[in-house]
Amino acid sequence: MSLTVALVSAATESGGHDENVLIPPLSELIIGTLAFGLLVAFFFWKIRPQVSKVYQERTDRIEGGLARAEAAQREAQALLEEYRAQLAEARAEAARIRDEARSEGLQITAGLRDEAQREIIELRARADAQLAADRAQIVAQVRREVGDLAVELASKIVGYQVESTTTQSRLIDDFIAALDNSAAGSTAAPVGPGG
């Protein structure tokens, strides 16, 4: 401080009258230089470390943010690839299930068709058997009726009653056999009711 006081006092003693307004007096120049030096020293001592610290923190935060963003982007890309793989796998599974369902449907349809054919054949066989049984029953009934009519007619023609059932049965069988032989011999003439 004594140096500053000495410089200020020296500047005031040499105070001449031909001063230039653009050139500052030497005392002011020295005081300004010292003040600037002190300000620069204070800046480098206190402010610059704080500025550097804040700058470094911001740099680290930005670089960390970039690193986190890159990591997040890599993770998102990995998730996207995993999602695409799962989607492709799901599509393949769906196609496989659809193909299995189609083949099972065809098998079921073929099985149902075969079962329906068997049932149709079975129904036809039962219907044919029923028709044959009905026909046999009707033929037997018609034979009895025709036999009874034949015996009655024979009794009227011959003039006496045929009493023996064995004789009646023999006559009926002979008459029906003759009718069957005549029907078999003349296939062109239809044989049926009323004709």
KABEL-V613754 format. One record per residue. N is the residue number from 1. PSI is psi in radians with two decimals (none if undefined). BURIAL is I if it has 9 or more other C-alpha atoms within 8 Angstrom, else O. D_FIRST is the distance of its C-alpha to the first C-alpha in Angstrom with 1 decimal. Layout:
n/psi/burial/d_first
N/PSI/BURIAL/D_FIRST
N/PSI/BURIAL/D_FIRST
//
This chain:
n/psi/burial/d_first
1/-0.58/O/0.0
2/-0.52/O/3.7
3/-0.70/O/5.3
4/-0.70/O/5.1
5/-0.67/O/6.4
6/-0.70/O/8.6
7/-0.67/I/9.9
8/-0.74/I/10.7
9/-0.61/O/12.4
10/-0.64/I/14.3
11/-0.63/I/15.5
12/-0.53/O/16.9
13/-0.62/O/18.6
14/0.23/O/20.4
15/1.65/O/21.6
16/3.07/O/25.2
17/-0.22/O/28.1
18/1.07/O/29.2
19/2.46/O/26.7
20/2.33/O/27.8
21/-0.45/O/27.4
22/-0.45/O/27.4
23/2.11/O/24.6
24/2.72/O/21.3
25/2.71/O/19.2
26/-0.66/O/16.9
27/-0.71/I/13.8
28/-0.63/I/15.0
29/-0.75/I/15.9
30/-0.77/I/12.5
31/-0.73/I/10.9
32/-0.72/O/14.0
33/-0.79/O/13.9
34/-0.75/O/10.5
35/-0.70/O/11.8
36/-0.74/O/15.1
37/-0.79/O/13.9
38/-0.70/O/12.4
39/-0.75/O/15.7
40/-0.74/O/17.8
41/-0.76/O/16.3
42/-0.69/I/17.0
43/-0.87/I/20.4
44/-0.45/I/21.3
45/-0.75/O/20.2
46/-0.81/O/21.8
47/-0.77/I/24.0
48/-0.75/I/25.7
49/-0.65/I/27.2
50/-0.76/O/28.6
51/-0.77/O/29.9
52/-0.70/O/31.4
53/-0.82/O/32.9
54/-0.73/O/34.4
55/-0.78/O/35.6
56/-0.72/O/37.2
57/-0.77/O/38.9
58/-0.71/O/40.3
59/-0.82/O/41.5
60/-0.73/O/43.1
61/-0.74/O/44.6
62/-0.81/O/46.0
63/-0.68/O/47.3
64/-0.72/O/48.7
65/-0.73/O/50.3
66/-0.73/O/51.8
67/-0.74/O/53.1
68/-0.70/O/54.5
69/-0.74/O/56.1
70/-0.71/O/57.6
71/-0.74/O/58.9
72/-0.68/O/60.3
73/-0.72/O/61.9
74/-0.74/O/63.4
75/-0.74/O/64.7
76/-0.70/O/66.1
77/-0.73/O/67.8
78/-0.74/O/69.3
79/-0.69/O/70.5
80/-0.76/O/72.0
81/-0.72/O/73.8
82/-0.74/O/75.0
83/-0.76/O/76.2
84/-0.70/O/78.0
85/-0.76/O/79.6
86/-0.68/O/80.7
87/-0.76/O/82.0
88/-0.70/O/84.0
89/-0.73/O/85.3
90/-0.70/O/86.3
91/-0.73/O/88.1
92/-0.73/O/90.0
93/-0.75/O/90.9
94/-0.73/O/92.1
95/-0.71/O/94.2
96/-0.77/O/95.6
97/-0.72/O/96.5
98/-0.73/O/98.0
99/-0.72/O/100.1
100/-0.75/O/101.2
101/-0.71/O/102.1
102/-0.81/O/104.1
103/-0.67/O/106.0
104/-0.69/O/106.6
105/-0.73/O/107.8
106/-0.70/O/110.2
107/-0.76/O/111.4
108/-0.76/O/112.0
109/-0.78/O/113.8
110/-0.72/O/115.9
111/-0.78/O/116.7
112/-0.69/O/117.6
113/-0.78/O/119.7
114/-0.75/O/121.5
115/-0.71/O/122.1
116/-0.71/O/123.4
117/-0.75/O/125.8
118/-0.74/O/127.0
119/-0.69/O/127.5
120/-0.79/O/129.3
121/-0.75/O/131.6
122/-0.77/O/132.1
123/-0.71/O/132.9
124/-0.75/O/135.3
125/-0.77/O/137.0
126/-0.73/O/137.3
127/-0.74/O/138.6
128/-0.74/O/141.0
129/-0.75/O/142.2
130/-0.75/O/142.5
131/-0.72/O/144.4
132/-0.73/O/146.7
133/-0.76/O/147.3
134/-0.73/O/147.9
135/-0.79/O/150.2
136/-0.72/O/152.1
137/-0.76/O/152.4
138/-0.74/O/153.6
139/-0.75/O/156.0
140/-0.73/O/157.4
141/-0.76/O/157.8
142/-0.70/O/159.4
143/-0.77/I/161.7
144/-0.80/O/162.8
145/-0.77/O/163.4
146/-0.70/I/165.1
147/-0.78/I/167.1
148/-0.77/I/168.2
149/-0.69/O/169.1
150/-0.75/I/171.0
151/-0.74/I/172.9
152/-0.78/O/173.8
153/-0.74/O/174.9
154/-0.68/I/176.8
155/-0.68/I/178.5
156/-0.67/I/179.5
157/-0.81/O/180.8
158/-0.59/O/182.6
159/0.00/O/183.9
160/2.81/O/183.1
161/2.33/O/180.1
162/2.01/O/178.2
163/-0.63/O/177.7
164/2.27/O/176.1
165/-0.54/O/172.3
166/-0.66/O/172.4
167/-0.75/I/174.8
168/-0.81/I/172.5
169/-0.71/I/169.4
170/-0.73/O/171.3
171/-0.73/I/172.4
172/-0.79/I/168.9
173/-0.71/I/167.4
174/-0.73/O/170.0
175/-0.78/I/169.5
176/-0.67/I/165.7
177/-0.69/O/166.0
178/-0.70/O/168.4
179/-0.76/O/165.9
180/-0.72/O/163.0
181/-0.68/O/165.2
182/-0.59/O/166.1
183/-0.66/I/162.5
184/-0.55/O/161.3
185/-0.61/O/164.1
186/1.45/O/163.3
187/-0.31/O/159.6
188/-0.54/O/159.9
189/2.20/O/161.1
190/2.45/O/158.3
191/2.17/O/159.0
192/-3.00/O/157.5
193/2.29/O/158.4
194/0.13/O/161.1
195/none/O/161.8
//
